[in-house]
Amino acid sequence: MSYKHVIITEFGGPEVLEVVEENALPEPGAGEARVKILAASATFTDTMVRKGVYYGFKETPPLSPGPAEAVSMVLSYVTAYQMLHRIAKVKRGQKILAHGAGGAVGTALLELGRLFDLEMYGTASKSKHELVKSLGGIPIDYKSEDFLAKMQAVGGVDAAFDAISGENFKRSFKSLKKGGALVPYGFYNQAMGKGGNVALDYMSVMLWNILPNGRKASFYSIGDLRKKNPEWFKEDLGALFDLLKEGKIKPAIERRMKLEDAAQAHKLIEQAAVKGRIVLMVNE
């Protein structure tokens, strides 16, 4: 039995992604099980792993509407859920700011926040504003509008979720009200070669916690948190599958692409040309 997979043998651009077809499917050994992969997500986190800059380098499975929706839960939705409830610990009716609100994690933040009656603001390009609105968010054009001024005009936010890095972290921190939480979870600018230093940005953010302003900052990494609290990942993924099964959430999937199109998917993601997420369908 043959199978296909996408591999990389060196860090680099989308061109390093190689689709390889193997003629022999290994037989599972003792204590192993063969799992059929129906879909694979393509997210900005994947592009960071591809470049080598990702910093956080017994029950019945729950039912779900389909493989494309199910695979969206594992990274984007767990990230959003844990940032909201494990890190920021938002309370019903609070205000949040989500950067990249039209992307995979951003749309998940909005959809999950809407279930919690949050007042949500999201930065996004103009072309993604209708998507942000449809998920209950108030869009802010990051190219022409000052998000910090807008947040200060509404009295600040209780939590800000930022994967942009550098100067943006600082402005997001200033957008918080007293007692608010900044949750950085990525370094977009560095990943895209737009300058900055991951280590320096990380240390700077951690130092803000000693300021006597009642605000706090906590970095989030799904990999680190899973290692530290593996039961949380299991609980949170289960809760998300329940929401999916009940029809309370529906991932924004703009495109379903073939596995062979993985490099093209990465190009679209890096161009910020995707509304929501791309899913790679293995058997299509």
BAFI-3210 file (N, C-alpha, C; in Angstrom, 3 decimals, decimal comma, padded with zeros to 6 digits):
// residues 284
n [1|2|3|4|5|6|7|8|9|10|11|12|13|14|15|16|17|18|19|20|21|22|23|24|25|26|27|28|29|30|31|32|33|34|35|36|37|38|39|40|41|42|43|44|45|46|47|48|49|50|51|52|53|54|55|56|57|58|59|60|61|62|63|64|65|66|67|68|69|70|71|72|73|74|75|76|77|78|79|80|81|82|83|84|85|86|87|88|89|90|91|92|93|94|95|96|97|98|99|100|101|102|103|104|105|106|107|108|109|110|111|112|113|114|115|116|117|118|119|120|121|122|123|124|125|126|127|128|129|130|131|132|133|134|135|136|137|138|139|140|141|142|143|144|145|146|147|148|149|150|151|152|153|154|155|156|157|158|159|160|161|162|163|164|165|166|167|168|169|170|171|172|173|174|175|176|177|178|179|180|181|182|183|184|185|186|187|188|189|190|191|192|193|194|195|196|197|198|199|200|201|202|203|204|205|206|207|208|209|210|211|212|213|214|215|216|217|218|219|220|221|222|223|224|225|226|227|228|229|230|231|232|233|234|235|236|237|238|239|240|241|242|243|244|245|246|247|248|249|250|251|252|253|254|255|256|257|258|259|260|261|262|263|264|265|266|267|268|269|270|271|272|273|274|275|276|277|278|279|280|281|282|283|284]
n.u [000,852|000,647|001,579|001,340|003,335|004,292|007,463|010,357|013,746|015,489|015,617|013,700|012,115|008,737|009,406|010,929|009,267|008,354|006,538|006,277|005,917|005,492|006,133|005,756|003,844|004,581|004,250|002,341|003,846|004,163|002,000|001,412|-000,547|-002,148|-002,947|-005,286|-004,885|-006,920|-007,083|-005,025|-003,885|-002,953|-001,159|-000,030|001,784|002,902|004,453|006,397|007,672|008,676|010,587|012,318|012,050|010,226|009,353|008,595|009,729|-007,650|-010,277|-013,366|-013,051|-014,325|-017,229|-017,286|-018,139|-016,604|-013,402|-011,894|-012,915|-012,414|-009,583|-008,933|-009,385|-007,228|-004,798|-005,208|-007,678|-007,359|-005,203|-006,409|-008,487|-007,096|-005,538|-007,514|-008,869|-007,084|-004,788|-005,237|-007,623|-010,308|-013,335|-016,886|-018,358|-016,244|-013,733|-011,791|-008,804|-007,829|-005,176|-004,506|-007,028|-008,425|-007,248|-006,232|-005,968|-006,960|-009,668|-010,646|-010,361|-012,266|-014,647|-014,852|-014,793|-017,174|-019,026|-018,721|-019,759|-018,086|-016,804|-015,434|-012,541|-010,779|-007,792|-007,247|-006,774|-008,470|-009,924|-010,740|-012,588|-015,382|-015,553|-014,554|-016,569|-018,734|-018,198|-018,662|-016,907|-015,378|-014,002|-010,687|-008,747|-005,553|-003,728|-004,487|-005,643|-005,276|-004,836|-004,256|-005,086|-007,816|-008,482|-007,860|-009,755|-012,061|-011,728|-009,799|-008,741|-009,474|-007,940|-005,330|-004,340|-001,563|000,448|002,322|004,720|007,640|007,490|004,736|003,844|004,382|002,606|000,200|000,262|000,004|-002,591|-004,133|-006,422|-006,235|-005,184|-005,388|-004,436|-001,736|-001,197|001,231|001,899|003,461|005,835|005,549|006,740|009,526|009,588|008,886|011,025|011,153|012,632|013,712|014,152|013,842|014,620|015,267|012,829|011,238|012,420|012,043|009,249|008,737|009,912|008,117|006,268|007,048|006,388|004,562|001,733|-000,482|-000,931|-000,312|001,848|001,967|003,577|002,450|002,697|001,690|002,968|004,733|002,910|001,440|003,321|003,798|001,272|-000,279|-002,843|-004,560|-004,554|-005,856|-008,369|-009,235|-009,249|-011,192|-013,405|-013,650|-014,259|-016,754|-018,173|-017,999|-019,368|-021,892|-022,589|-021,960|-019,668|-017,975|-015,429|-013,716|-013,094|-011,393|-010,260|-009,961|-007,361|-005,268|-002,895|-000,591|-000,427|000,781|002,989|002,048|-000,045|001,352|002,582|000,363|-000,521|001,651|001,495|-000,600|-003,073|-005,233|-008,445|-009,369|-008,644|-006,571|-007,026|-005,412|-006,345|-005,954|-006,762|-007,691]
n.v [-001,191|002,153|005,523|009,099|011,864|015,072|016,442|018,087|018,784|020,688|023,939|026,741|028,561|028,219|026,520|024,430|022,472|019,227|016,848|013,502|010,231|007,154|003,722|001,552|000,942|001,105|-001,681|-001,756|-002,174|-004,000|-002,680|-000,477|001,492|001,848|004,848|006,497|009,318|011,940|014,659|017,592|020,420|023,737|026,258|029,474|028,871|026,508|027,518|028,864|026,751|025,461|027,312|027,161|028,793|028,576|029,162|027,563|025,408|006,283|006,784|006,953|008,380|011,654|012,523|014,344|016,909|016,641|015,791|018,104|020,134|018,967|018,764|021,398|021,994|021,096|022,642|025,549|026,132|024,998|026,546|029,143|028,701|027,962|030,235|032,113|030,990|029,568|031,132|034,083|034,028|035,022|036,783|036,535|038,817|040,610|042,773|042,245|042,296|041,193|040,486|040,056|039,128|037,990|035,631|032,147|031,515|033,912|034,034|031,865|032,768|034,837|033,432|031,693|033,561|034,902|033,078|033,503|035,913|038,135|041,453|042,263|043,249|043,431|043,428|043,633|043,171|045,202|043,599|041,471|042,301|041,865|039,181|039,240|040,774|039,021|037,129|038,324|040,309|043,605|045,215|046,490|048,382|047,655|048,911|051,533|052,556|053,495|051,240|051,348|053,902|053,607|051,575|052,784|054,749|053,386|052,757|050,852|047,350|044,071|041,898|041,176|039,683|038,751|038,143|039,433|040,783|042,539|046,039|046,085|044,448|046,144|048,265|046,904|046,144|048,624|049,109|047,811|047,732|048,489|045,666|044,068|041,595|040,744|038,539|037,290|035,281|034,540|035,402|037,161|039,233|038,719|036,146|036,719|038,110|040,816|042,213|042,692|040,841|037,745|036,750|039,124|040,505|038,764|038,882|041,589|041,804|040,153|041,663|043,718|042,854|043,571|046,155|048,664|048,755|047,206|045,546|042,566|040,209|037,275|034,822|032,526|029,174|026,465|024,003|024,065|024,404|022,093|020,154|020,850|020,732|018,204|017,098|019,239|019,795|017,557|017,799|020,313|020,018|018,063|019,517|021,357|019,707|018,880|021,305|021,675|019,439|020,005|022,100|024,681|025,998|026,769|026,263|028,729|028,019|028,740|027,555|024,282|022,282|020,214|017,769|017,869|020,533|021,867|023,647|025,876|026,558|027,443|029,705|031,371|031,748|033,139|035,436|036,638|036,172|034,625|033,990|033,125|029,796|027,327|024,011|020,978|018,412|015,071|012,819|013,722]
n.w [000,000|-000,933|000,065|000,570|001,616|002,975|003,072|004,550|003,960|004,590|006,130|004,973|002,244|000,818|-001,259|-000,271|000,567|-000,088|-001,856|-001,301|-002,501|-001,063|-001,556|000,116|002,909|006,259|008,491|011,466|014,689|017,813|020,238|018,703|016,394|013,254|011,712|009,751|007,820|007,050|006,579|006,654|008,390|007,258|008,402|009,745|011,722|010,764|008,670|010,100|011,432|009,184|008,377|010,462|012,677|014,680|017,926|020,028|019,650|026,079|025,595|023,680|020,493|019,856|017,914|014,812|012,382|010,009|008,450|007,732|009,356|011,830|011,973|012,204|014,826|016,324|016,356|015,796|017,147|019,715|020,549|020,587|022,453|024,802|025,253|025,801|028,052|029,734|029,996|029,738|031,101|030,727|031,556|031,375|029,119|029,030|027,423|024,502|022,454|019,342|017,328|013,824|013,126|011,047|010,414|010,944|013,777|014,763|013,835|015,232|017,876|017,853|017,311|019,504|021,538|021,117|022,048|024,688|025,157|024,730|024,198|021,272|019,499|016,459|014,603|011,134|007,585|005,138|003,367|004,881|006,687|006,630|007,284|009,905|011,119|010,782|012,648|014,984|015,728|015,983|013,394|012,767|010,682|010,205|008,605|008,171|010,472|013,918|016,250|018,980|019,829|019,379|021,196|023,621|023,566|024,169|026,746|027,204|027,012|028,328|027,674|025,373|022,355|020,643|017,899|016,446|017,162|018,564|018,387|018,239|020,344|022,497|022,072|022,215|024,876|026,087|025,438|027,244|030,005|033,545|035,288|033,101|030,557|028,467|025,837|024,131|021,267|019,150|016,530|014,113|012,511|012,682|011,584|008,992|008,116|008,744|010,564|014,028|017,121|018,476|021,045|022,452|022,307|023,765|026,348|026,917|027,070|029,291|031,311|031,586|033,364|035,901|036,219|037,986|037,211|037,214|035,074|033,101|031,392|029,463|027,749|025,255|024,288|022,495|022,429|024,652|026,779|026,564|027,233|029,872|031,092|030,265|030,547|030,293|027,550|026,522|027,810|026,851|024,052|023,876|024,826|022,770|020,558|021,401|021,230|018,488|017,512|018,499|016,927|017,649|017,033|013,993|011,964|010,041|006,935|004,190|001,929|000,579|-000,153|-002,271|-001,075|-002,554|-003,102|-001,039|-000,873|-002,297|-000,616|001,653|000,567|000,091|002,721|003,854|002,395|003,551|002,458|003,024|004,196|007,234|007,316|005,630|004,522|003,983|001,982|002,157|000,652|-001,778]
ca.u [000,000|001,454|001,041|002,054|003,527|005,081|008,653|011,377|015,087|016,231|014,757|013,682|010,831|007,779|009,972|011,565|008,244|008,417|005,564|006,941|005,046|006,197|005,477|005,460|003,340|005,111|003,290|002,446|004,415|003,478|001,669|001,240|-001,774|-002,088|-003,954|-005,522|-004,961|-007,883|-006,857|-003,921|-004,030|-001,844|-001,297|001,195|002,725|003,616|005,480|007,484|008,396|009,403|011,733|013,191|011,971|009,148|010,060|008,159|009,860|-008,449|-011,684|-013,845|-012,876|-015,591|-017,694|-017,162|-018,785|-015,764|-011,975|-011,379|-013,298|-011,759|-008,160|-008,822|-009,451|-006,023|-003,819|-005,762|-008,727|-006,786|-004,435|-007,336|-009,211|-006,212|-005,160|-008,663|-009,336|-006,001|-003,778|-005,873|-008,728|-011,315|-014,637|-017,994|-018,659|-015,063|-013,287|-010,509|-008,237|-007,165|-004,463|-004,639|-008,353|-008,963|-006,473|-006,693|-006,146|-007,810|-011,085|-010,994|-010,536|-013,542|-015,779|-014,934|-015,121|-018,603|-019,758|-018,535|-020,320|-017,024|-016,775|-014,200|-011,963|-009,781|-007,083|-007,251|-006,800|-009,825|-010,606|-011,203|-013,460|-016,702|-015,390|-014,442|-017,912|-019,619|-017,855|-018,979|-015,844|-015,363|-012,732|-009,807|-007,810|-004,233|-002,935|-004,900|-006,205|-004,427|-005,592|-004,034|-005,982|-009,190|-008,669|-007,867|-011,018|-013,131|-011,356|-008,855|-009,281|-009,089|-006,927|-004,892|-003,670|-000,692|001,511|003,032|006,051|008,326|006,791|003,305|003,620|004,392|001,360|-000,883|000,342|-000,540|-004,035|-004,806|-006,865|-005,588|-005,558|-005,478|-003,391|-001,229|-000,775|001,943|001,970|004,203|006,733|005,298|007,710|010,793|009,405|008,788|012,238|010,892|013,419|013,386|014,929|012,923|015,087|015,141|011,397|010,742|012,902|011,403|007,869|008,754|010,255|006,945|005,489|007,452|005,892|003,445|000,552|-001,585|-001,049|000,608|002,094|002,315|003,722|001,764|003,174|000,879|003,855|005,215|001,817|001,053|004,308|003,650|-000,044|-000,845|-004,271|-005,294|-004,722|-006,895|-009,648|-009,631|-009,590|-012,490|-014,430|-013,813|-014,989|-018,154|-018,745|-018,098|-020,432|-023,163|-022,833|-021,757|-018,550|-017,787|-014,185|-013,724|-012,174|-011,530|-009,885|-009,509|-006,399|-004,644|-001,622|000,454|-000,417|001,227|003,855|001,179|-000,773|002,265|002,751|-000,849|-000,535|002,669|001,023|-001,788|-004,147|-006,208|-009,467|-009,560|-007,591|-006,487|-006,896|-004,898|-007,116|-004,979|-007,288|-008,332]
ca.v [000,000|003,371|006,702|010,339|012,801|016,260|016,473|019,100|018,305|021,872|025,075|027,696|029,034|027,173|025,592|023,269|021,454|018,203|015,768|012,229|009,049|005,947|002,527|000,573|001,474|000,254|-002,414|-001,384|-003,178|-004,206|-001,441|000,595|001,444|002,610|005,907|007,048|010,777|012,419|016,074|018,207|021,876|024,567|027,483|030,264|028,139|025,578|028,254|029,148|025,488|025,242|028,224|026,916|029,915|028,368|029,306|026,640|024,161|005,122|007,147|006,917|009,679|012,352|012,686|015,704|016,997|016,231|015,875|019,471|020,850|018,330|019,094|022,802|022,075|020,629|023,707|026,903|026,291|024,757|027,756|030,216|028,313|028,011|031,626|032,776|030,440|029,092|032,170|035,364|033,736|036,057|036,642|036,824|040,221|041,470|043,259|041,711|042,727|040,084|040,871|039,016|038,564|037,282|034,422|030,886|031,662|035,074|033,688|030,972|033,629|035,542|032,503|031,228|034,720|035,199|032,173|034,008|037,268|039,124|042,588|041,886|044,106|042,655|044,055|042,807|043,944|045,594|042,507|040,477|042,936|041,227|037,933|039,620|041,176|037,853|036,348|039,122|041,249|044,960|045,229|047,655|048,281|047,915|049,718|052,940|052,966|053,337|050,377|051,777|055,034|053,098|050,831|053,752|055,485|052,576|052,463|049,747|045,993|043,161|040,971|041,386|038,498|039,382|037,305|040,271|040,940|043,815|047,271|045,804|043,980|047,304|049,014|046,066|046,234|049,935|049,112|047,111|048,446|047,983|044,279|043,365|040,620|040,608|037,166|037,132|033,851|034,332|036,474|037,264|040,092|038,014|035,027|037,258|038,861|042,250|042,757|042,295|039,764|036,967|036,695|040,451|040,789|037,928|039,422|042,885|041,576|039,612|042,746|044,576|042,321|044,170|047,528|048,786|049,296|046,256|044,738|041,432|039,629|035,855|034,188|031,245|028,201|025,257|022,888|024,170|024,188|020,679|019,398|021,192|020,278|017,381|016,861|020,399|019,640|016,547|018,373|021,434|019,487|017,410|020,559|021,941|018,749|018,941|022,517|021,428|018,447|020,662|023,166|025,992|026,610|026,298|026,870|029,461|027,353|029,388|026,652|022,906|022,078|018,898|017,670|018,288|021,998|022,384|024,817|026,989|026,943|028,233|031,014|032,153|032,111|034,168|036,660|037,065|036,158|033,603|034,365|031,933|028,792|026,370|022,618|020,087|017,169|014,051|011,837|014,377]
ca.w [000,000|-001,019|000,742|000,278|002,715|002,667|003,912|004,280|004,303|005,000|006,395|003,872|001,757|000,438|-002,235|000,372|000,798|-001,134|-001,731|-001,593|-002,469|-000,623|-002,085|001,168|004,173|007,335|009,304|012,885|015,569|019,093|020,933|017,724|015,594|012,009|011,686|008,422|007,836|006,059|006,298|007,394|008,360|006,786|009,175|009,818|012,572|009,889|007,915|011,040|011,599|007,931|008,350|011,596|013,622|015,651|019,192|021,055|018,897|026,176|025,413|022,309|019,856|019,659|016,552|014,280|011,076|008,902|008,752|007,602|010,571|012,975|012,033|012,603|016,283|017,004|016,572|015,874|018,154|021,040|020,850|020,960|023,673|025,963|025,513|026,425|029,323|030,599|030,194|030,062|032,026|030,502|032,195|030,472|028,885|028,987|026,123|024,050|021,180|018,651|016,109|012,811|013,416|009,893|010,185|011,534|015,224|015,000|013,674|016,343|019,048|017,743|017,412|020,889|022,365|020,945|022,940|026,044|025,154|024,818|023,276|020,583|018,475|015,743|013,492|009,922|006,349|004,750|002,669|005,850|007,673|006,666|008,031|011,322|011,559|010,817|013,836|016,164|016,051|015,434|012,669|012,741|009,563|010,785|007,688|008,164|011,752|015,098|017,167|020,359|020,087|019,437|022,437|024,721|023,486|024,776|028,126|027,276|026,907|029,412|027,175|023,992|021,827|019,652|017,341|015,479|017,744|018,673|018,749|018,380|021,714|023,388|021,874|022,739|026,336|026,450|025,179|028,337|031,195|034,745|035,528|031,831|030,231|027,107|025,546|022,858|020,941|017,919|016,109|012,672|011,830|012,561|010,658|007,639|007,814|008,869|011,656|015,387|017,713|019,309|022,430|023,064|022,465|024,865|027,618|027,139|027,513|030,648|032,231|031,810|034,485|037,173|036,270|038,934|036,522|037,304|033,854|033,059|030,074|029,551|026,447|025,091|023,304|022,639|022,726|026,030|027,727|026,507|028,008|031,286|031,568|029,188|030,740|029,782|026,105|026,331|028,236|026,003|022,736|024,042|024,920|021,436|019,730|021,834|020,636|017,052|017,319|018,813|015,961|018,264|016,324|012,624|011,503|008,773|006,008|002,887|000,840|000,771|-001,232|-002,310|-000,373|-003,489|-003,166|000,260|-001,058|-002,672|000,598|002,482|-000,077|000,347|004,142|004,088|001,740|004,303|001,469|003,407|005,175|008,050|007,231|004,527|004,946|002,941|001,960|001,780|-000,304|-002,931]
c.u [000,892|000,796|001,905|002,226|004,385|006,261|009,483|012,714|016,003|015,236|014,816|012,281|009,909|008,352|010,644|010,557|008,223|007,387|006,218|005,925|005,887|005,419|005,044|005,023|003,817|004,000|003,446|002,992|003,603|003,233|001,473|-000,080|-001,574|-003,244|-004,075|-005,708|-005,876|-007,643|-005,702|-004,054|-002,794|-002,018|000,020|002,235|003,541|004,725|006,659|008,327|009,251|010,660|012,724|013,156|010,820|009,763|009,674|008,314|009,632|-009,915|-012,080|-013,660|-014,227|-015,949|-017,463|-017,732|-017,923|-014,302|-011,410|-011,691|-012,553|-010,300|-007,946|-008,802|-008,076|-005,015|-004,490|-006,753|-008,229|-005,970|-005,350|-008,023|-008,324|-005,756|-006,286|-008,882|-008,235|-005,007|-004,416|-006,995|-009,816|-012,609|-015,716|-018,229|-017,458|-014,707|-011,930|-010,106|-007,497|-006,490|-004,521|-005,976|-008,969|-008,237|-007,015|-006,944|-007,077|-009,289|-011,545|-011,210|-011,895|-014,719|-015,956|-015,294|-016,584|-019,454|-019,711|-019,011|-019,255|-017,252|-015,423|-013,809|-010,862|-009,124|-007,037|-007,182|-008,251|-010,602|-011,185|-012,186|-014,837|-016,653|-015,323|-015,811|-018,827|-019,380|-018,052|-017,938|-016,049|-014,014|-011,999|-008,813|-006,417|-003,356|-003,262|-005,442|-005,235|-005,183|-005,430|-004,965|-007,421|-009,453|-008,690|-009,169|-012,177|-012,764|-010,388|-009,544|-008,766|-008,012|-006,611|-004,068|-002,884|000,396|002,358|004,481|006,518|007,489|005,302|002,961|003,487|003,084|000,159|-000,917|-000,260|-002,057|-004,833|-005,302|-006,131|-006,104|-005,642|-004,278|-003,031|-000,752|-000,097|002,064|002,683|005,030|006,658|006,389|009,048|010,694|009,385|009,996|012,070|011,612|012,951|014,221|014,045|013,340|014,917|013,682|010,827|011,147|012,237|009,993|007,839|009,073|009,068|006,128|005,873|006,987|004,668|002,186|-000,625|-001,806|-000,042|000,760|002,549|002,394|002,986|002,443|002,386|001,751|004,328|004,111|001,371|002,027|004,110|002,356|-000,726|-002,341|-005,107|-005,565|-005,852|-008,274|-010,137|-009,997|-010,936|-013,625|-014,705|-014,559|-016,466|-018,849|-018,949|-019,258|-021,810|-023,487|-022,640|-020,561|-018,444|-016,545|-014,332|-012,659|-012,369|-011,258|-009,559|-008,623|-005,827|-003,315|-000,475|000,589|000,067|002,091|003,037|000,383|000,098|002,482|001,555|-000,905|000,451|002,318|-000,181|-003,009|-005,266|-007,167|-009,804|-008,391|-007,681|-006,364|-006,412|-005,626|-006,247|-005,484|-007,972|-007,299]
c.v [001,247|004,505|007,910|011,155|013,970|016,294|017,715|018,524|019,458|022,985|026,038|028,123|027,887|026,134|024,377|022,167|020,478|017,116|014,469|011,093|007,829|004,722|001,549|001,272|000,563|-000,431|-002,000|-002,531|-003,320|-002,866|-000,256|000,414|002,280|003,597|006,445|008,554|011,234|013,869|016,570|019,717|022,525|025,925|028,245|029,591|027,159|026,288|028,599|027,902|025,222|026,102|027,971|028,015|029,751|028,269|028,269|025,175|022,887|005,395|007,044|008,281|010,343|012,450|014,122|015,724|016,527|016,419|017,283|020,290|020,292|018,741|020,544|022,957|021,923|021,736|025,058|027,074|025,985|025,973|028,868|029,922|028,456|029,429|032,372|032,310|029,950|030,206|033,495|035,205|034,815|035,726|037,089|038,335|041,142|041,857|042,655|042,348|041,541|040,613|039,711|038,324|037,816|035,990|033,219|031,006|032,823|034,764|032,743|031,768|034,315|034,594|031,991|032,368|035,093|034,307|032,656|035,454|038,342|040,259|042,517|042,874|043,309|043,424|043,088|043,722|044,168|044,437|041,459|041,045|042,284|039,913|038,227|039,991|039,966|036,988|037,147|040,132|042,615|045,128|046,563|047,437|048,650|048,780|051,206|053,447|052,672|052,517|050,816|052,928|054,562|052,355|051,761|054,540|054,719|052,139|051,321|048,395|045,138|042,174|041,300|040,178|038,915|038,417|038,094|040,466|042,382|044,972|047,025|045,284|045,161|048,077|048,216|046,133|047,551|049,994|048,459|048,075|047,869|046,576|043,452|042,473|040,669|039,174|037,138|035,637|033,581|035,550|036,618|038,065|039,390|036,876|035,494|038,105|040,361|042,876|042,286|041,118|039,016|036,995|038,034|040,819|040,015|038,516|040,753|042,714|041,066|040,687|043,651|044,105|042,933|045,616|047,603|049,375|048,324|045,417|043,595|040,932|038,188|035,271|032,850|030,434|026,924|024,055|022,893|023,861|022,730|019,812|019,615|020,641|019,436|017,139|018,030|020,248|018,660|017,112|019,432|020,973|018,779|018,412|021,181|020,997|018,706|020,152|022,339|020,493|019,069|021,806|024,564|026,729|025,985|026,975|027,555|028,851|027,971|028,417|025,261|022,593|020,668|018,930|018,151|019,808|022,635|023,630|026,048|027,483|027,812|029,623|031,913|032,621|033,241|035,488|037,261|037,119|035,189|034,148|033,124|030,989|027,997|024,979|021,804|018,753|016,066|013,148|012,466|014,716]
c.w [000,000|-000,241|000,392|001,546|002,239|003,620|003,598|004,730|004,688|005,273|005,213|003,506|001,374|-000,519|-001,592|000,693|-000,377|-000,858|-002,195|-001,498|-002,124|-001,091|-000,999|002,449|005,304|008,122|010,769|013,722|016,840|019,782|020,015|016,978|014,343|011,990|010,265|008,531|006,705|005,671|007,147|007,286|007,755|007,444|009,195|010,705|011,741|009,120|008,813|011,287|010,367|007,844|009,478|012,627|014,603|017,032|020,239|020,661|019,790|025,881|023,947|021,680|019,612|018,186|016,105|012,877|009,919|009,232|008,667|008,846|011,785|013,093|012,442|014,116|016,921|017,283|016,798|017,019|019,564|021,474|021,342|022,290|024,904|026,269|026,219|027,855|030,267|030,934|030,608|031,087|031,956|031,234|031,220|030,373|028,830|027,557|025,769|022,726|020,582|017,396|015,110|012,910|012,239|009,579|010,932|013,034|015,534|014,874|014,779|017,628|019,023|017,944|018,844|021,831|022,286|021,849|024,387|026,172|025,314|023,826|022,581|019,493|017,785|014,623|012,317|008,714|005,939|004,132|003,623|006,866|007,756|007,435|009,527|011,882|011,716|012,051|015,119|016,557|015,424|014,739|012,748|011,610|010,066|009,882|007,774|009,495|012,891|016,139|018,617|020,725|020,221|020,741|023,643|024,744|024,110|026,196|028,306|027,207|028,062|028,979|025,726|023,563|020,590|019,199|016,347|015,875|017,847|019,164|018,955|019,775|022,670|023,287|022,389|024,262|026,824|026,255|026,306|029,407|032,403|035,046|034,263|031,553|028,752|026,929|024,175|022,543|019,631|017,575|014,587|011,972|011,639|011,554|009,213|007,265|007,891|010,060|013,008|015,840|018,700|020,773|023,137|023,289|023,646|026,216|027,944|027,683|028,950|031,686|032,520|033,008|035,828|037,291|037,184|038,303|036,519|036,071|033,893|031,631|030,249|028,152|026,430|024,000|023,513|022,992|024,164|027,036|027,728|027,301|029,506|031,875|030,484|029,326|030,229|028,295|025,813|026,673|027,253|024,596|022,793|024,103|023,557|020,500|020,119|021,211|019,133|016,745|017,527|017,856|016,517|017,679|014,940|012,065|010,148|007,862|004,631|001,743|001,370|-000,423|-001,163|-001,564|-001,259|-003,571|-001,866|000,114|-001,425|-001,466|001,489|001,889|000,209|001,797|004,409|003,417|002,453|003,392|001,822|004,454|005,997|007,874|005,932|005,133|003,752|003,036|001,363|000,670|-001,506|-003,991]
res [m|s|y|k|h|v|i|i|t|e|f|g|g|p|e|v|l|e|v|v|e|e|n|a|l|p|e|p|g|a|g|e|a|r|v|k|i|l|a|a|s|a|t|f|t|d|t|m|v|r|k|g|v|y|y|g|f|k|e|t|p|p|l|s|p|g|p|a|e|a|v|s|m|v|l|s|y|v|t|a|y|q|m|l|h|r|i|a|k|v|k|r|g|q|k|i|l|a|h|g|a|g|g|a|v|g|t|a|l|l|e|l|g|r|l|f|d|l|e|m|y|g|t|a|s|k|s|k|h|e|l|v|k|s|l|g|g|i|p|i|d|y|k|s|e|d|f|l|a|k|m|q|a|v|g|g|v|d|a|a|f|d|a|i|s|g|e|n|f|k|r|s|f|k|s|l|k|k|g|g|a|l|v|p|y|g|f|y|n|q|a|m|g|k|g|g|n|v|a|l|d|y|m|s|v|m|l|w|n|i|l|p|n|g|r|k|a|s|f|y|s|i|g|d|l|r|k|k|n|p|e|w|f|k|e|d|l|g|a|l|f|d|l|l|k|e|g|k|i|k|p|a|i|e|r|r|m|k|l|e|d|a|a|q|a|h|k|l|i|e|q|a|a|v|k|g|r|i|v|l|m|v|n|e]
***
